[in-house]
Amino acid sequence: MPTTDTITRETTLCISLAARPSNIGTRFHNFLYDELDLNYLYKAFAPTDIAGAISGVRALGIRGCAVSMPYKEHVIPLVDELDASASAIQSVNTIVNTDGHLRAYNTDYLAVTQVLASHQVPTDDDFAVRGSGGMAKAVVAALRDSGFRNGHIIARDENAGHTLAEQYGFRSTTQIGDLRPRLIINATPIGMTGGPKRRRPVLRSRRRHQRRNRLRRRRVPRHHATDHPGRQPREEDHQRRRRHRPAGRRTIRPVHGNQTHTGPTPPSKRILQGLTTGGDLSSWQRLERIAEQQ
């Protein structure tokens, strides 16, 4: 990945222009630059002035520019030349800057055309394209230019589907119904989110941990003998302390002396302390005292 040690004045800059850019493209491109040992850097931008942004691409010598919604059609009058892939659907998703000359492409159209040709898909097969957005437009144009003549556009938006189908000489419908096409292409966002999110089950230990943290955030009243000089702690003070004490914390009260130690003490250490601080009590009495403290 590009770092302060690798970025120099010779580093070639590529950018993306979108209304709501994500980090996916930035990470993907910079990872590949590093893998291919290219002195390139990729950065995403959300411009408010698309004309000024394209002028900056030309003036700053930015080598490449990815274009996303809603600027795919807005940049057409701002470039110097349209590739056949972009002029076929009047939509741009890539701009290449060669010494100040901006040439626009649509790589979606190029990709679909190359896939159909490489897999030798029969052009006499009927097809159905689901969707009516920018990607659907690129797919339909690539199908037509590859020689397909029999197909349907399936879109929830009846007007958009009809407009797209009429533009490229196909038919449209809102439901696939009884159609049984040999080729189906999904150009909708369906399947892009990975399915509904599931809540992670809360483990019992995690639930106890959350409850302990909530209790620790509360203000615990403290009633020490030093708060009232000359008065010994009463039994109700100890009960109040035990009632407000956070879960998981125990108080070890030695039999001799009035000192009190509060803290997270392991069970094994509590037993040892109880057995070693019992004074003249028998072992059985000391165990009973430990049980009372639990």
C-alpha positions in Angstrom: 0.0 0.0 0.0 1.2 3.6 -0.7 3.1 5.1 2.3 5.1 8.2 3.0 8.1 6.2 2.1 6.9 5.2 -1.4 4.9 8.3 -2.5 7.2 10.7 -4.4 6.8 13.5 -6.9 6.9 10.8 -9.6 3.9 9.0 -8.3 1.0 8.8 -10.8 -2.4 9.9 -9.4 -5.7 8.3 -10.4 -9.0 9.3 -8.9 -12.7 8.5 -8.8 -15.6 11.0 -8.9 -18.9 10.0 -7.2 -21.6 11.6 -5.1 -21.1 9.0 -2.4 -17.7 7.3 -2.8 -16.8 4.2 -0.8 -13.5 2.8 0.4 -13.8 -0.4 -1.7 -12.4 1.0 -4.9 -9.6 2.9 -3.1 -8.4 -0.2 -1.3 -8.8 -2.4 -4.4 -6.8 -0.2 -6.7 -4.0 0.6 -4.2 -3.7 -3.1 -3.3 -3.2 -4.0 -7.0 -0.8 -1.1 -7.6 1.3 -2.6 -4.8 1.0 -6.1 -6.1 2.0 -5.1 -9.6 4.8 -2.8 -8.2 3.4 0.3 -9.9 4.2 3.8 -8.6 0.5 4.8 -8.6 -1.9 6.2 -6.0 -5.7 6.0 -6.1 -7.9 8.5 -4.2 -11.7 8.9 -4.1 -13.4 12.3 -4.3 -17.0 13.6 -3.9 -17.0 16.8 -6.1 -19.6 19.5 -5.8 -18.5 21.1 -9.1 -18.1 18.4 -11.8 -16.9 20.8 -14.5 -14.2 22.1 -12.1 -13.2 18.5 -11.2 -12.7 17.5 -14.9 -10.7 20.7 -15.5 -8.5 19.7 -12.5 -8.0 16.3 -14.1 -6.7 17.9 -17.2 -4.6 20.7 -15.5 -3.0 18.5 -12.8 -2.1 15.7 -15.2 -4.2 13.1 -13.3 -3.7 9.9 -15.4 -7.1 8.3 -14.9 -10.5 9.0 -13.5 -13.3 6.7 -12.6 -16.8 8.2 -12.9 -19.8 7.0 -11.0 -23.4 8.2 -10.4 -24.7 10.8 -10.9 -21.9 12.1 -13.2 -21.8 9.4 -15.9 -23.7 11.5 -18.4 -22.7 15.0 -17.1 -19.1 14.5 -18.1 -19.8 13.8 -21.8 -19.6 17.4 -22.9 -16.5 18.0 -20.8 -14.2 15.4 -22.4 -12.4 15.6 -25.8 -13.4 12.3 -27.2 -15.9 9.5 -26.7 -14.8 5.9 -27.2 -17.3 3.6 -29.1 -18.1 1.9 -25.8 -19.3 5.2 -24.3 -21.0 6.6 -27.4 -23.0 3.4 -27.8 -24.9 4.0 -24.6 -24.1 7.7 -24.0 -22.7 6.9 -20.5 -19.1 7.2 -19.2 -17.5 5.4 -16.3 -13.8 5.9 -17.1 -11.7 8.9 -18.4 -8.1 8.5 -19.5 -5.9 11.6 -19.7 -3.1 11.4 -22.3 -1.1 14.6 -22.2 -4.1 16.7 -21.6 -6.4 14.8 -24.1 -9.4 13.3 -22.3 -10.9 10.2 -23.8 -14.0 8.6 -22.2 -14.9 4.9 -22.1 -17.6 2.6 -20.6 -15.8 -0.4 -19.3 -19.2 -2.1 -18.4 -20.1 -2.3 -22.1 -16.6 -3.5 -23.0 -16.7 -6.2 -20.3 -20.1 -7.7 -21.3 -19.1 -7.7 -25.0 -15.8 -9.5 -24.2 -17.5 -12.1 -22.0 -20.1 -12.9 -24.7 -17.4 -13.3 -27.3 -15.0 -15.3 -25.1 -17.7 -17.8 -24.1 -19.2 -17.9 -27.6 -22.7 -17.4 -26.4 -25.1 -18.2 -29.4 -26.7 -15.0 -30.6 -29.9 -16.8 -31.6 -30.7 -17.5 -28.0 -33.4 -15.4 -26.4 -32.5 -13.4 -23.3 -33.9 -11.5 -20.4 -32.2 -8.6 -18.6 -33.5 -7.7 -15.2 -33.2 -4.0 -14.4 -33.4 -0.7 -16.2 -30.5 1.4 -14.7 -27.1 2.3 -16.0 -25.7 -1.2 -15.8 -28.8 -2.7 -17.5 -28.3 -0.1 -20.3 -24.7 -1.2 -20.9 -25.7 -4.9 -20.9 -28.6 -4.4 -23.4 -26.4 -2.3 -25.7 -23.6 -4.9 -25.6 -26.2 -7.7 -26.4 -27.6 -5.8 -29.4 -24.1 -5.0 -30.7 -23.1 -8.6 -30.3 -25.9 -9.8 -32.6 -28.7 -10.7 -30.2 -32.2 -9.9 -31.6 -34.7 -11.6 -29.3 -35.0 -10.4 -25.7 -37.0 -8.8 -23.0 -36.2 -6.1 -20.4 -37.8 -6.9 -17.1 -38.1 -3.9 -14.9 -40.3 -2.9 -11.9 -40.4 0.7 -13.3 -42.6 0.1 -16.4 -41.8 3.4 -18.0 -38.0 3.0 -17.6 -38.1 -0.5 -18.9 -40.2 0.4 -21.9 -37.9 3.3 -22.8 -34.8 1.1 -22.6 -36.3 -1.7 -24.6 -37.6 0.7 -27.3 -34.2 2.4 -27.6 -32.5 -0.9 -28.5 -35.3 -2.7 -30.3 -36.4 -5.2 -27.7 -39.6 -5.8 -25.6 -40.3 -5.0 -22.0 -42.4 -6.4 -19.1 -42.6 -6.0 -15.4 -42.6 -9.7 -14.6 -40.9 -12.7 -16.1 -44.1 -14.7 -16.0 -44.2 -17.5 -18.5 -41.0 -16.5 -20.2 -38.3 -19.1 -20.3 -35.2 -17.4 -21.8 -32.0 -19.3 -22.4 -30.0 -16.4 -21.1 -30.8 -14.4 -17.9 -28.7 -11.4 -16.8 -29.2 -9.7 -13.5 -28.4 -6.0 -13.7 -30.2 -5.0 -10.4 -28.7 -4.5 -6.9 -30.3 -7.9 -5.8 -27.7 -10.1 -4.2 -25.2 -7.3 -3.5 -25.9 -6.9 0.2 -25.2 -10.6 1.1 -28.7 -11.3 2.6 -30.4 -10.0 5.7 -28.2 -9.2 8.7 -28.5 -11.6 11.6 -28.1 -10.6 15.2 -25.1 -12.1 16.8 -26.2 -14.3 19.8 -25.2 -12.9 23.2 -23.2 -15.5 25.1 -24.0 -16.0 28.8 -20.5 -14.9 29.8 -20.8 -11.8 27.6 -24.2 -11.0 29.2 -22.7 -11.2 32.7 -19.8 -9.0 31.6 -22.3 -6.4 30.2 -24.3 -6.4 33.5 -21.1 -6.1 35.6 -20.0 -3.0 33.5 -23.4 -1.4 34.0 -23.3 -1.9 37.7 -19.8 -0.5 37.8 -20.9 2.7 36.2 -23.4 3.4 38.9 -22.5 5.5 41.9 -22.0 3.1 44.8 -22.6 4.7 48.2 -19.8 4.0 50.6 -20.2 3.9 54.4 -16.8 3.7 56.1 -16.2 4.0 59.8 -13.9 6.9 59.0 -16.8 8.9 57.6 -18.2 9.2 61.2 -15.3 9.4 63.6 -16.0 7.6 66.9 -18.7 5.3 65.5 -18.1 1.7 64.6 -19.7 0.3 61.4 -23.1 -1.1 62.1 -24.6 -4.2 60.6 -27.0 -2.2 58.4 -24.0 -0.5 56.9 -22.5 -3.8 55.9 -25.8 -4.9 54.4 -26.1 -1.7 52.4 -22.6 -2.2 51.1 -23.3 -5.8 50.1 -26.5 -4.7 48.3 -24.8 -2.0 46.2 -21.6 -3.9 45.6 -20.9 -4.7 41.9 -21.3 -8.3 40.8 -18.1 -10.3 40.8 -16.4 -8.3 43.7 -16.1 -9.7 47.2 -15.1 -8.2 50.5 -12.8 -10.1 52.8 -13.3 -9.2 56.4 -10.6 -10.6 58.8 -11.9 -11.9 62.1 -9.4 -9.7 64.0 -9.3 -6.0 63.3 -11.6 -3.5 61.6 -9.8 -3.2 58.3 -11.8 -4.0 55.2 -10.3 -4.9 51.8 -12.5 -4.6 48.7 -11.4 -5.9 45.4 -11.8 -8.6 42.8 -10.4 -11.6 44.7 -10.2 -15.0 43.0 -12.1 -17.8 44.8 -9.0 -19.8 45.6 -7.4 -16.8 47.3 -10.6 -16.1 49.2 -10.5 -19.7 50.7 -6.8 -19.3 51.6 -7.5 -16.0 53.3 -10.4 -17.4 55.2 -8.5 -20.4 56.4 -5.4 -18.3 57.4 -7.3 -15.5 59.2 -9.6 -17.5 61.3 -7.7 -17.0 64.6 -8.7 -19.6 67.2 -11.7 -20.8 65.2 -11.8 -24.5 64.2 -11.5 -25.4 60.5 -15.3 -26.2 60.4 -16.1 -22.7 61.8 -13.8 -21.0 59.4 -15.5 -22.8 56.4 -18.9 -21.6 57.8 -17.5 -18.1 58.0 -16.4 -18.3 54.3 -19.8 -19.6 53.2 -21.5 -16.6 55.0 -19.3 -14.2 53.1 -20.2 -15.7 49.7 
